[in-house]
């Protein structure tokens, strides 16, 4: 075996061992997938598709979502089938949850690959939660902002740039963000203090075929945003929270997002009542049954109407920290997910609440 083959083999062994360890660790802290209500596929219209089985590396968060959904179905005495074979599903109601490394091999436009998977399931006569139309919002910023504009949803001023049109666009906002089309979290977001710097970046950018960039004005005076998790017309309280930039982030001249990667604080209280009916109306216009929605206010002034930064039908809820971890930053809390009352245990509890609301509103 040559050196390259040996390295590949060792990497594969490490992934397998790491996956087994993560699976063993998660099985210690959350209840198992229930079997009480599981029946053969031909006996039920409802199927839980175990997408976590499709990937080489065990994904605890996808597994948590599947377990929580199955537990809520069982709690309602609803029989259902479990399958890891999408090719065998026809004319079913299919619940599926998207693992992180779902697509392999990973193309540049990976969000389209995921949507095509959902389209394929629908071509087999299946009804999906989430549907292919909902899935198209996942990490697809150009589609999302076109839909925002068509639905009359307020956002920061946003212009979609392409290799063909960018030279005719006015670069007249500063400071300004340039966002790559397929990105998540803080990845693919570029901040520029001046419009000239932004234009130079775009001029030197090597556009991929059919790629877009988004030029978006920075929300002035905002030091925090709100992640609002909605199912239909209901807010999921333990998955709704403020992300506030740390004093260190605000003191530096380097711009950052509100992501917990930069030690932003996470708090789950003082959510404005007005955002819930507003968000429910926006989801209805967009054709989304559930989403994580990021909102921001100019100057952090909650007496104003907020702007919508992004929506996603797939999201990782950040649950409240238990009191025993009050001294930890939220970033530290997420870095110890298997601890007693840790991130994964609390995520499972929140996903039970989300699943209960999905079923209660008849979305599955």
Secondary structure as GFF3:
##gff-version 3
##sequence-region A 1 364
A	DSSP	alpha_helix	3	29	.	.	.	ID=ss1
A	DSSP	three_ten_helix	41	43	.	.	.	ID=ss2
A	DSSP	beta_strand	46	49	.	.	.	ID=ss3
A	DSSP	three_ten_helix	51	54	.	.	.	ID=ss4
A	DSSP	alpha_helix	60	75	.	.	.	ID=ss5
A	DSSP	beta_strand	81	83	.	.	.	ID=ss6
A	DSSP	three_ten_helix	86	88	.	.	.	ID=ss7
A	DSSP	beta_strand	93	96	.	.	.	ID=ss8
A	DSSP	alpha_helix	110	123	.	.	.	ID=ss9
A	DSSP	beta_strand	127	129	.	.	.	ID=ss10
A	DSSP	alpha_helix	132	135	.	.	.	ID=ss11
A	DSSP	alpha_helix	141	151	.	.	.	ID=ss12
A	DSSP	beta_strand	158	162	.	.	.	ID=ss13
A	DSSP	three_ten_helix	166	168	.	.	.	ID=ss14
A	DSSP	beta_strand	176	180	.	.	.	ID=ss15
A	DSSP	beta_strand	189	192	.	.	.	ID=ss16
A	DSSP	alpha_helix	195	204	.	.	.	ID=ss17
A	DSSP	beta_strand	212	217	.	.	.	ID=ss18
A	DSSP	beta_strand	224	231	.	.	.	ID=ss19
A	DSSP	beta_strand	234	235	.	.	.	ID=ss20
A	DSSP	three_ten_helix	237	239	.	.	.	ID=ss21
A	DSSP	beta_strand	241	244	.	.	.	ID=ss22
A	DSSP	alpha_helix	247	251	.	.	.	ID=ss23
A	DSSP	three_ten_helix	260	262	.	.	.	ID=ss24
A	DSSP	beta_strand	265	267	.	.	.	ID=ss25
A	DSSP	alpha_helix	274	286	.	.	.	ID=ss26
A	DSSP	beta_strand	290	296	.	.	.	ID=ss27
A	DSSP	three_ten_helix	298	300	.	.	.	ID=ss28
A	DSSP	beta_strand	307	312	.	.	.	ID=ss29
A	DSSP	three_ten_helix	323	325	.	.	.	ID=ss30
A	DSSP	alpha_helix	330	335	.	.	.	ID=ss31
A	DSSP	alpha_helix	343	360	.	.	.	ID=ss32
###
